[in-house]
Every structure is written in structure tokens, then in C-alpha cells.
Amino acid sequence: MFVVWRARTLKQIVIAAAAVLLFMAAFYLQNGAIMTLAGQQPPSAIYKVDTDRRVVALTFDISWGDQMAPKVLDVLKSKGVTKATFFLSGPWALQKSDIAKRIREMGFEIGSHGYKHDNYTEHGNDWIRDQVTKADQAIEEVTGVKTRLIRTPNGDFDKRVLRTLHEMGYTVIQWNTDSLDWKNPGVQTIIQRVLTRAVPGDIILLHASDTCKQTDQALPAIIDGLRQKGFEFVTVSELLQDASPKSKLE
């Protein structure tokens, strides 16, 4: 009798413990929290933010050339756009320091676009740390800015890359609206893609490298069109401060 009673008691304890664990799992899932052992969400990339304000962030990647970037800066100046975010590669900042300094002097936000334009998922963590550190040092040397935002080359990352960059103090910035200007699909195509896809809290991907030959031609209409829709321009950092980021973990 004692053995049977003890077995039943043990069984009841196991069932109760399992019920508690199931309840806790359901609670976390219902609240959208996939928790780590430290009680924090894993690092993620930011594509847009959830906000009721009609604000968007124009972002420009630069890794090559000296023809397109000045044209883009001229358009922004002529249109009175004072807030945008530029992601610069380390070698470009060193080689085209006059343009990089102009970006800074115009008051635009500067982030990192890495050093060598390789996919980070194809390299180890030490290589990633070395590349990001070299880019950080190069950009700071030229502009005085210590970057804390990064857009990885080709937008390439995975969980391991995100974790490594997060440990270095970086926030990974992607995009919600891709202008496709890097494909040179035609000025009107670039304009329409942005104007038909932009939403409040959007991060818009554009380029100011010489390989993208239509960005400066499309940019005036993009700026005018977004303003007509009631949008204001902010930096990525301002976007992150004012609303809840919408992340995707690839």
C-alpha cells in the first residue's frame, strides 16, 4: 500500500510540474516573447518601426565611386532634406574622404557598411569583428563619427552574424522598401516602387555608389511624392527612438 501511494504521489507531482511548464510556455508565446536564458530577446535586424506618425528614413549605401554621391547630396540640399542616413564602407570613406566629410558637415547620420564587401555569413566571427572594427576606425578617422548602426554588405546575415554584431554594440539595419535602384531598372520604376510601398515608420533603401546610375534622377520625385503623401524625413536613429522597432530574425 505504501509503495502504491508513493508512486501515485510522485505521478501527481510530475503531472503538476508539467502543467506549470506548459502554462509558462503558453504565456510567453501568447505575449510574443521567445525568451533566452537571460530573459532577453535574441538580437535581430530592424526593417521598419511601428508608428502612427507619417515618418520615413531615407538610407543610402555607399561603397564605390565619386560621381553619384555628390549628386545625391546636391538633390537633398536643393530639396531641403536635412535628415537621412548614409551607410559608408571603410575603404570608401578613406579614399573619398572629402565626400564623407561633406556628408557629416551637412548633418546627415552616418552608419557602417563594413569594410570588405563580402557576405558575412561566409566568414567566421573573428573575420567579422576585424572587418567591422577596421570600418569603424576608418569612418571615425575621416568623419569623427563612431558608428553604432550597421548595414551588412549585400544585407547578408544570419543569427550568428546578428549575435556577433550585437556583442560589438551594433544595431543591424535592413530595409522595408527596396527602391531597386541598384538594378538600374529605369527612373520611373524606382520612383513608383518607393511611392507605392512606403508606409509610416519605413526604412527605404537607396544607393549613392557609382554603379547605381539613376538614383539622383529618381530622388527629386521620390522626395516630392513622399511629401505629398504627408511623410516627413527622419534619421534611422530618430525612427528607433520614437517607436517600436519591427524586426525579423533571419
VENSULDA-V803456 format. One record per run of one state. SS is the DSSP state (~ for helix, > for strand, _ for the rest). FROM is the first residue (numbers start at 0). LEN is the number of residues. If there is no record, write none. Layout:
BEGIN
((SS & FROM & LEN) (SS & FROM & LEN))
END
This chain:
BEGIN
((_ & 0 & 1) (~ & 1 & 29) (_ & 30 & 14) (> & 44 & 6) (_ & 50 & 4) (> & 54 & 8) (_ & 62 & 5) (~ & 67 & 11) (_ & 78 & 6) (> & 84 & 4) (_ & 88 & 1) (~ & 89 & 6) (_ & 95 & 1) (~ & 96 & 9) (_ & 105 & 3) (> & 108 & 4) (_ & 112 & 7) (~ & 119 & 3) (_ & 122 & 2) (~ & 124 & 19) (_ & 143 & 5) (> & 148 & 2) (_ & 150 & 2) (~ & 152 & 3) (_ & 155 & 3) (~ & 158 & 9) (_ & 167 & 3) (> & 170 & 3) (_ & 173 & 3) (> & 176 & 2) (_ & 178 & 2) (~ & 180 & 3) (_ & 183 & 3) (~ & 186 & 11) (_ & 197 & 4) (> & 201 & 6) (_ & 207 & 7) (~ & 214 & 14) (_ & 228 & 3) (> & 231 & 2) (_ & 233 & 2) (~ & 235 & 7) (_ & 242 & 1) (> & 243 & 5) (_ & 248 & 2))
END
